[in-house]
Amino acid sequence: MMKQNLNPKRPSRISISDAPVTKDERIEELNSSKKGSPLMLAGKKDLLFRFIEKRSNILEAATIFDGIHNASTLSNRLDNILPTSKNRVKKSSNLDLATRIVNMVDPVLLLLAHLKSQEQQLENATSHLRARERVIPSSRTSSLLQEMVNVIETIDRTVRQKRSNTHADVKLNSLSLTAAQRELTYSKSNCPQDPVYQTCAFCDHPSVNELLNNGEIENINTVVESEYQAKLKVWNQYLKKKETNASTPAPKCPISGGLMRRHPKRGKESQQILLCMCATSQCVMENSNISSTCPIGCVNHQSGMRHPFEGSPFRSCSCPICTCKCNMAYYAKDLLIIQQKLFQCNLVDESLHKENKENNI
């Protein structure tokens, strides 16, 4: 059995900043009252007040839409979600108002598209047909609907910009490794001591190894710091001499032997890299762990039984790790950020699936 990708959620080529904005993201952004927010508390109330004033016109237009499509879905949705009382709007919290406005977006978009289509048809109609058409609602109502859409578009742009600015340096792609490093197999001695890091952030399998042990990393970073301090000491001595003698020659670097013409920079410190070993983990014998590199020994921990060999004509282990080809490598310090980004991608996928399902009903 060939290795399969059992990680359908892994967004190897997804750009979060370009992904559709979810309702939760819109509500969170609209709920903000910071300076520069798309719609402050007073603005939300004013917008909903005007929807209350145009409520009857909007519902009448929605009823006409439903009549054309032999349904009552749009008018019912708007009737349930449009505000009815200015006093209730006045007493509502910022979050309640933001939630109501965001929940109004989809039916408003649908109605606005219908009205624009009707207006275009009227523009193209003859004067005889114009006389028979009912133009509902007024252009002011269409402008109100468009105003709400403009607010949401502004929110969406803001959310996407924040996405791209947040942890922009952390990518959902594997770090580059050497061919030899990619061929490494799982070793229990290289398993992270902290359980948080033992499970792969991408495929969710307990198959992670540290590329270097903590002792090696500490040794590398100790050398980096020692070299930096040595160069810094020479540079500071040079600056002190130059205060009394402007013609003092540039000093030699104690590490490389070259001339130091500027303040030394600290070398790049080593960081712990976590590597998912699924791609190189496999067993080779049915009912035996001899020469196996599988971290879980191909055992189903729920049943306590070994995963069976399957397939025809060539049988192979059906263990989820043996069949997974994940080989992602990432910095340990980025684990939480990666998990947040993956969670956000999954929320977008679930939101799109839900919205598509609702639109198909």
Secondary structure, DSSP 8 states (H G I E B T S, - for coil): ---B---TT--TT--GGGS---HHHHHHHHT--STT-SS-HHHHHHHHHHHHHTHHHHHHHHHHHHHHTT--HHHHHHHHHS---HHHHHHS-HHHHHHHHHHHHHHHHHHHHHHHHHHHHHHHS-HHHHHH----S-HHHHHHHHHHHHHHHHHHHHHHHHHHHTTTT--SS-----HHHHT----GGGS-SSGGGSS-TTT--S-EEESS-HHHHHHHHHHHHHHHHHHHHHHHHHHHHHHH-TT----B-TTT-SB--S----------EEEE-GGG----BTTB-TT---TTTTB-TTT-SB--EE-SSS-EE--TTTTB----EEEGGGHHHHHHHHHHHHHHHHHHHHHHHHHH-
